[in-house]
């Protein structure tokens, strides 16, 4: 059942009966529902973890942010609910949620006991395209010169943009552009809690090379690989994530 947090600014699902010691943050275009198998009763009839899975602003039940936030602003928004949790928590971040979790761990070291990251695009994979498509760059240049209108530019964005970009609209499209341009390395170097990078062996969206590079930047981070698993680890390998949380429990 959905609950309101941070005075109604955030929504998510609570699990267990005690003070929540785990907080899960989902990936782009996903929701709290991804973590039902991780945080809910396990398959052998065990109890749910005392935890919260949030809908980040702009996804699920939580309203869209008022501006084109980046990961630091998302972390500030999530920090508003920390007093509703246990004094020390374990943060679980998948994909985009992991970017937010890194900033939250870096800025609130007194509240974050441990960090579990999975499939988080903290670096661009080698060979990934950084510059926009040549056709889009040409149309964007014409638009800046006033030679084509906004409708033409928007059609070019729809044609050349990524699937995430095409699916987003309004402020959320601007949020996506913002987070894709961020440098996460400074925040990663500020993390002081034990960190586990739990990665799908067959994650082709955020390959293992990203995890290996992140493990060399986050102080004391440990990489564990999930054989045969792809990018959607919360639904494909919930037991592995659950075990990582329990192993890091305050």
KAFENZI-V711012 format. One record per helix or strand. SS is the DSSP state (alpha for helix, beta for strand). FROM is the first residue (numbers start at 0). TO is the last residue. If there is no record, write none. Layout:
BEGIN
((SS,FROM,TO) (SS,FROM,TO))
END
This chain:
BEGIN
((beta,1,4) (beta,9,14) (beta,21,24) (alpha,31,38) (beta,50,54) (alpha,70,78) (alpha,81,83) (beta,88,93) (alpha,95,106) (beta,111,117) (alpha,133,143) (alpha,149,159) (alpha,162,166) (alpha,169,179) (alpha,184,189) (beta,193,199) (alpha,207,214) (beta,221,225) (alpha,232,235) (alpha,237,246))
END
